[in-house]
Structure formats: C-alpha cells, structure tokens
Amino acid sequence: MARMIGTMQALFLAVVAFVGGHFILSSVAVRQGIIKAIGQNGFRLVYSGLALATLVWVIAAYGKAPVIVLWPVSRGLWYLPFFILPFACILLVAAVTTQNVTMIAGERFLDGPRPLWGIITVTRHPMLWGIGLWAVAHLLANGDQASLLLFGGIAILAFGGMAHIDSRRRASLGAAWGPVELTTSVIPFLAALQGRTRVDWAGIGLSRVAGGLGLYVALILTHGWATGVTIVPT
C-alpha cells in the first residue's frame, strides 16, 4: 500500500487509472463486451466498483503527495473559485434534477414529451461542465504539481467526456441523435446564440438556481472540515 501513495508517481498512476478507467470501460466495444459476458447489472457493478476503488486511491495519493510549487498563487487566483463555483454549482444542481439524454441510460428520455428542456437548452452536458469548471478553478488556485495532476485529470475526464458521450450516443442512437445535436450544444448558450434553440428559463427555474447557490455556500462552509483547508475569505 505504501508504494501506491506518497510519491508524485503514485498520484500520476492513480489519476491515470481513474480517468482512463472511465474512458475505457464506457467505450462502446469494451462496454458491450462486458455486458455480453455478465449482463447490464454486472457491468454497472464492475464500473461502479472500479470507479470507487480508483477514486479512493486518487484521494489517498493526493493527500500524501509531496508539495512541489509550480506557480505562485496570486490573490486573484486564490479568489477565482469564489467567482466560478456559483455557476458550477448551479449547473450541477440543474443537471441532477433534469432528465437528460446524455446521462446514464438517458436515451430513454428521447421518447418522452419533453426530451430537451431546462438546463439542456443551455448545454447538453451540464453535469460535466459543472465538474470541469470546479476542477479548473481549483487547479489554478493551488499552483502545485499534485493539484495539476489531480484537477487536471478531472478536467480531462469532464471535458473529454463530453465528446466521448456524444460519440457513443451518435453510434448507438443513429438518426435519433441528430435532433439532439441540432437543437443543443456542448458549449453553453451556443445553440441559443446560433438560433438553433431558445433557452428554457422557466424549465431551469429559480428553485434550481437557489439550490445551486445553497450548495455553493455549503461547500464553502464545510471546506475546512472536509479538506483541512479553510477558504472563507477574510
């Protein structure tokens, strides 16, 4: 166990296992092969188990990694997460409370009465945008090598995952995926700016915005307890 944490190499391997595992297991060929062998529930069990195991490894390796400063963290970089995280939290709350065709097993929503609504009219990947913004903000605000590996890996998983999911949906849904790509966008608000859709502000709702801001406040207040680093500004 000692060889799996405590060095920068160990953290690098942990991040590669965590990020790479997500991409490999969710690829069409590997996913279908595992499902054929052990079934859909078996695949979900394997996927969840490996994701959890590698995440625990990443957290342990990051906590024991040496501190190697790569750039000085200015006051502006230190406060950057305070400005980015409200938007990330709103995206996260909206994502988990909105049925989305890009979520796990989300293709079933294509046959529903409102397959593309709410936050999906802003971006079809709200969850990954929320995670990606969180990762980039923390990467810039830390400035050390371990944080670059950890948050950089999570950012790659988030932003690369958008293209990965789109590719899988395109392959599995065929023509049914066309209207989704036509009326939504990966980049927030791009489809609306191009006139391909109208932002469904009513579908997003003030409750989701309030929920996201509430999550933001909760994260700030519990950050010191959860990570050992107090971030309440003074």
C-alpha positions, 0 to 999 in steps of 0.5 A: 500500500505504501508504494501506491501513495506518497510519491508524485508517481503514485498520484500520476498512476492513480489519476491515470487509472481513474480517468482512463478507467472511465474512458475505457470501460464506457467505450462502446466495444469494451462496454458491450463486451462486458455486458455480453459476458455478465449482463447490464447489472454486472457491468454497472457493478464492475464500473461502479466498483472500479470507479470507487476503488480508483477514486479512493486511491486518487484521494489517498495519493493526493493527500500524501503527495509531496508539495512541489510549487509550480506557480505562485498563487496570486490573490486573484487566483486564490479568489477565482473559485469564489467567482466560478463555483456559483455557476458550477454549482448551479449547473450541477444542481440543474443537471441532477434534477433534469432528465437528460439524454446524455446521462446514464441510460438517458436515451430513454428520455428521447421518447418522452414529451419533453426530451430537451428542456431546462438546463439542456437548452443551455448545454447538453452536458451540464453535469460535466461542465459543472465538474470541469469548471470546479476542477479548473478553478481549483487547479489554478488556485493551488499552483502545485504539481499534485493539484495539476495532476489531480484537477487536471485529470478531472478536467480531462475526464469532464471535458473529454467526456463530453465528446466521448458521450456524444460519440457513443450516443451518435453510434448507438442512437443513429438518426435519433441523435441528430435532433439532439445535436441540432437543437443543443450544444456542448458549449453553453448558450451556443445553440441559443446564440446560433438560433438553433434553440431558445433557452428554457428559463422557466424549465431551469427555474429559480428553485434550481438556481437557489439550490445551486447557490445553497450548495455553493455556500455549503461547500464553502462552509464545510471546506475546512472540515472536509479538506483541512483547508479553510477558504472563507475569505477574510 
